[in-house]
Amino acid sequence: MKLRTLETTKLNIGFMPLTDCAPIVMASELNLFAKHGLDVTLDKQNSWATLRDKLHAGLLDAAQMLAPMPFASTLGLGGPKHPIITPFILSRNGNAISISEKLYHELLDIHKLDTLSLPLASGLLGKLIENRKSKGQKLRFATVHPNSCHYYQLTSWLNMSGIDPAEIDIAVLPPASMVEALAEGDIDAFCVGGPWNAEAVRQSIATTVLTSSDIWSDSPEKVLGISQEWYQENQQTTLALISALQESCRWLEHTPNRFEAARILATKRYLNTSLDVIAPSLLGSCLTRSGESPRRIPSYNQFSADNKESGNSPERSQGERILQYMIDAGHASRQALPENLCQAVYRSDIYARWLLEESR
């Protein structure tokens, strides 16, 4: 193990109670932070906006973030500009789109079908969208944040069939509010990360019609976010943080360990929900509909691509792809972007430095 002289050892790390917070949670539970000289306090948040604001304010030293959020913070989208970088990919995939029972049966009726073929083609929504439009209404879908992979995956899915996302109302809700909003009829569908799709299926109020793996395969989903200023002052601490998280991600690649992770995540301290809605996605299974067989999605939750260290490096090409989705959605303008934005935000150089030091 690499011995480092750390600039600071006490860290507050923010996370959202989602299945893919597993690398951060297990780094704590397995004492991996302590192994690398860090005294970490985990700080559970209720919304992505709150988590972002606390990171900006310095109330958090680091945080689990949506993959587009460091760009959004650096550009000042949805708030003040604050340079946030990521030196580490925490997870890939992990999201899914679930539709209400009402929408499910409307699709069956309008297309005269006995069942829906999965993954669902968004083109099947076309007639319903037109029907709603004739009544002055729109379908209402929800995502977790405007600058999220969820939002861009949803709009990408619609665009695949030539549906303009503007034809649908897209609301923003905290992940934990999605199931209740669907049950109350406030929304027709949502794109969210686990365990909330499985929770809605277990409650027999939704059908999960496709996963993010069906839309973007193996794209970064959650990243480690830190401020540029904090990194400059805490470079060795950052490398120690990467060491702990990399070890956690490697541990999570083994199926028996994922059973243990699911058990721990289910506790009140973390997700505070039942094991049977957390375990499926960690074990490569997508619950689709109550009473029906799940879909096998081996990479549903991926924490270390191909079990290689390089799978956690925030490569520039991955950042460019996410940035292009942000531009396509009208959230950013290519002409107005700072030069070398991807290199400044997706810091594969920090990860490469960590790899080099680990090999010595």
N, C-alpha and C positions, 0 to 999 in steps of 0.2 A: 504494500500500500504506500502511495506517495505521501511523504510527510511535508506539510506546508506550514508556513507561518501565516496565520489567518489575520486579516485586518479587523474582523469582528467575528464573534462566534454566536451571539444571540440573534436569532432571526424570527420574524413573524411572516408566515407564508399563508396567503389567502387561497382558498379553494371553494369550489361550488359542489354541493352534495349531489354528484352525478357518478355513474359507474366509472367513467374514465378519469376520476380523481385518484384512481387506484395507485399510480406510481408515487404520488405525494403521500398518500395515507400509509402505504406499505413501507415507504422509506422511514416513516416515523415508527410504525408498529414493529418493524424488524430492527430498530435501533441503528439504521444505516446512517442517518444524519449524525448521530452521536459517534459512530465509528469513524467518521471523517472530521470530527472535531467541532460539530455544530450543535448548538442548543436551540432547537426549533420549536416554536409554538405554532400550531395550525389554527387558522382563523376561518371558520365556516361563514360564508356569505349567502345572502338571499337572492341577489340579482347580479348580473354581469356589470351593470352600470355602477352599482355600489362598490363592487370589487375594484373596478377601474379607478374610481375616484379615490379610494383609499390608497391604492398604489401610487397615484399621482401625488397625493398629499404626504406620502412617506409614512403612513400608518401601517403599511405593509412593506416589507423589504423585497418580497418577490411574490408572484401569484401564478396560479393556473389561469391561462387566458385563452380565449378563442383565437384561432390562428390568424384571423385578419385584424385583431384588436391592436397589436403593436403598430401596425400601419395607421390605423384610425387615430390612435393617440398621437402619433408623431405628426400626422397631418392636421390634427385638431378637428376631426369629424365628430360631431355630437358633443363637443366640449372644448376646453382650452387645449392648445398644443402642448404636448409633453413628450419628449423623446423617450420612447420605450423600445427596448431591444429584446430579442430572444436568442439565447445561445443553445437551446435544447428543445427538440420536439418530444412532447410528453405522450402523445397518442395520435393514431390515425383512425379514420372511419368512426363508427359509433353512433351515428344519427339515423333516424328513420322518419318516414311520413306515415302518420296514422289518420284514418278518416272515421267519422262518426257512423253509427249504425244507420242513421237517417240517410246520410250521403251514400253509404254502401247500397242500401235498398233502392234509392233513387237511380243509381247507376244501373243496377240490375233491371229495373223496370223500363228505363228509357231505351236500353239496348237489348231488351228481351233476352237476358242471360240468366242462367241458373246459378252461376258463380263467376267471380272475377279471376282472371288469369294474373298471376303475380310473377315478377314485379309488374305493377300496373303501368300501362301507357297513359300519359297525361292527356292524350287526345280524346280519351273517353269522357273527359270533363266538358268537351266542347259544347255538346247539346245542352247540358245543364247550365252552362254559363250563358248561352243564348236565351234559354227559358227564363233564367233569373233576370237577365237584362230587359226582357220584354215586360217584366213586372217592376222595373226600376230597382232591382235588387242585385246583390253580388254574393258569390260564395265568399266565406271569410275563413282564411287560414291564419295560423299563428306561428311565429318563430321567436327565438329567445333574445335577439338583438339585431338591430339593422345591419351592423358590420359583423356578421357571423357567417360561418360556413353554412349553417342551417338556412339562412336567408338566400344565399347564393346557390345552394343546392336546390332549394325549392324553385327559384326562378329559372335555373338551368333545366330542371325537369319540365317545367311548363314550356320553355322555349324549344325543347326537343320536338314538340308536336305543333310548333307554330303558335302557341298561345301567348299572347301578350300578358305579362304579369300584372299589368295595370287593369286587366279585366277582373281581377280578384282583389278583395281587400286583404292586405297582409298586416296583421296586428303584431305587436311585440308584447310578450308576457314572460315573466320569470318561469323557468322550467317547471318548478314545483306547482305552478298554478294551471298548467296545461290540462291536466286530467279533469279537474273540477270545471274549468271553462267549457270543455267538450261535453261533460255530463249535463251542464246547465243549458246547453244549446247556444252559448255565446259565440262559439266558433264551430266550423264544419270539419276542420282538420288541423293538424299541427305537424311541424317538423321540429323534433327535439332529440336530445340524447337520452340514453338509458339512465335510470330504469323506467322512465315515464311512458314509453310506448308499451312496454310489457305490462306495466301497471294498468293501463287503459284496457288492454286485451284481457287481463285477468278479471277485470270488473265487467267484462262483456259489453263495453260501451264503444269499442273501436276495433277496426281492422288495420293492421300495419301492412301497407301495400307495397312498400319498397324501402330499402336501406340506402344510406349514403354510399355504400360500396357499389350499388347498382348505378349510381350517378357519376361519382368520382371515385375511382378505385385507389385506395391507399394514399389519399391526400392528407396532409397534416390537419388535425382537428383541434387539439389543445397544445399549447406551447408554454414554456416557462417564460414569464414576463418579468423584466427588471428594468429600472430606469437607467438610461445611459450614464447619468451622473453617479448613481450608486455603483455601477460596474467599475467606473474609473477609480473609485475610492476603495473598491473591494474585489480586486481581480482574483486574488488567491482564494478568497471565500467563495467566489462564483465557481471556481474550478472544483472546490470541495463539494459544492452543491451539485454540480454535474456528476461528480463521482458517486454520490449517494443515490441520485435519481437514476443513473445508468444501471447501477447494481439492482435497484428496485425493478426497473423495466426488464432486465434479464431474468430476474426471479419470476416475474409475471408471465414469461413465455412458456412456463411449464404448467401443463394442465392441472396436475394435483394442487399446485400452489394457487391456482385461480379459485378452486373451491374454498380454500382458506381465506383468500382475499374477499370473496363474496360474503362469507360469514362475518368478517370484520366490518365490511362496508355496511352491512345491514343494521348494525348497532345504532343506538340513539345518538352517539357521538358524531356519527357520520351521516348516513342517508336516512336512518330511522324508518326503514321499511322492511318488507318481508324478503327472505332469502330467495323465494321463487320468482321474484321479479328482477333480481340482480344477477343471479347465476346464469340464466340462459345466454345472454349476449357474451358474457365472459367465456362461455364454453362453445361459442360459435353457432348459436341457435337463435333464430328470430321467431318469437311467438307472433303468429299472424292473426289468428282469429280464435275465439273461444270454441273449443270442441274440434278444432282442425289441427292437422300436423304442422309443426313448425318448419320453417325453411332452414336449410343448413347454410350458414354463412361463416365459413372458417375464419375469416379475417374481420369479423364484426367489430371486435375491440382489439386493436393492434397497438402494442406498446414498444416494440423493437423490431423493425422490419427485417424479416428473414433471420431474426436472432443475431443480427450483426450490429456492432456499435455504430456504424455509419448510418444506420436507419434512424438514428435520433439527431442527426446533424441537420440544422435548418439551412438547407441548400438554397442558393440564390434562385435556381430554376423553379423551386417550389414556391418561393415568395413571389416571383414574377407571375406565376400562374394565378395565385390568389389575388394579386394586385390587378390582374387583367379582369377577373370577375368583378372586382369592385368598380373598375372603370366601366365595364359593360352594364352594370346596374345603375350607372349615373352617380355613384357615390364619390368618384374622383375623376379628375381630368388628366389625361396623359401629358398634355402640354404644361400643366401647372405643377407637375410632380418635381420635387427636388432631384437633382442629379444624383445618381447612384443610391437611390432610396433603398432598394432591396439589400444592397451590400451594407448599408448603415443600420438596417433593422434586423434582417435575418443573418445573424452573425455566425456563419459557419467557420469563420476564422478563429473564434473563441473555442468552438468545439474542436477544431483541428489542433489548437494549442494544447487543449486538454489531452487529446490523443497522444500527441508528441511527448508530453510530460509523463503520461502513464507508461509509455514504452521505455522510458529511460531506467 
